[in-house]
């Protein structure tokens, strides 16, 4: 067995152990009635140009407005879900 295969096996074992820890943690959270959320980026803003770096000065207002709209939509969804839970 060469060195590359050994390294590959070690990395695979690390990945498997991390996945196992995450699954166990999620199971514990679900048992407590909590929802294990996926962490990461929120909703992306569509600038329409394929990238914000092409000419950001022209898009500053548009991006800011889109971010406000996304925040308002999320707030409305949270309110609606809260109303459903109260009923």
C-alpha positions in Angstrom: 0.0 0.0 0.0 1.5 3.3 -1.0 1.5 6.6 0.8 -1.2 8.1 -1.3 -3.6 5.3 -0.4 -2.8 5.6 3.3 -3.5 9.3 3.3 -6.7 8.7 1.4 -7.8 6.1 3.9 -7.0 8.4 6.8 -9.0 11.3 5.3 -12.0 9.0 4.5 -12.0 7.8 8.1 -12.0 11.4 9.4 -14.9 12.2 7.1 -16.9 9.2 8.3 -16.2 10.0 12.0 -17.4 13.6 11.5 -20.5 12.5 9.7 -21.2 10.0 12.6 -20.8 12.8 15.2 -23.1 15.1 13.3 -25.8 12.4 12.9 -25.6 11.6 16.7 -25.8 15.3 17.6 -28.8 15.8 15.3 -30.6 12.7 16.8 -30.0 14.2 20.3 -31.5 17.5 19.2 -34.5 15.9 17.6 -35.1 13.9 20.7 -35.3 17.2 22.6 -37.7 18.6 20.1 -35.3 20.9 18.4 -34.8 21.2 14.7 -31.1 20.9 13.7 -30.8 23.6 11.1 -28.4 23.6 8.2 -26.0 26.5 8.8 -24.6 28.4 5.9 -25.3 31.2 3.5 -28.7 32.8 3.4 -30.7 33.6 0.3 -28.4 35.0 -2.4 -29.2 38.3 -4.1 -29.5 38.2 -7.9 -27.6 41.1 -9.4 -28.4 40.0 -12.9 -24.8 40.4 -14.1 -23.3 37.1 -13.1 -21.2 38.7 -10.4 -21.3 41.8 -8.2 -17.7 42.8 -9.0 -18.3 43.8 -12.6 -19.6 47.3 -11.8 -20.7 47.5 -8.1 -21.4 51.2 -8.1 -24.4 50.8 -10.4 -25.9 48.0 -8.3 -25.5 49.2 -4.7 -29.1 50.5 -4.4 -30.5 47.5 -6.2 -28.7 45.0 -4.1 -29.6 46.8 -0.9 -33.3 46.9 -1.9 -33.3 43.2 -2.7 -31.7 42.4 0.6 -34.4 44.4 2.4 -37.1 42.5 0.4 -35.6 39.2 1.4 -35.5 40.2 5.1 -39.1 41.4 5.0 -40.2 38.1 3.3 -38.4 36.1 6.0 -39.9 38.2 8.8 -43.4 37.6 7.3 -42.8 33.8 7.1 -41.7 33.8 10.7 -44.7 35.7 11.8 -47.0 33.3 9.9 -45.3 30.3 11.4 -45.6 31.8 14.9 -49.4 32.4 14.3 -49.9 28.8 13.3 -48.1 27.5 16.4 -50.2 29.7 18.7 -53.5 28.4 17.3 
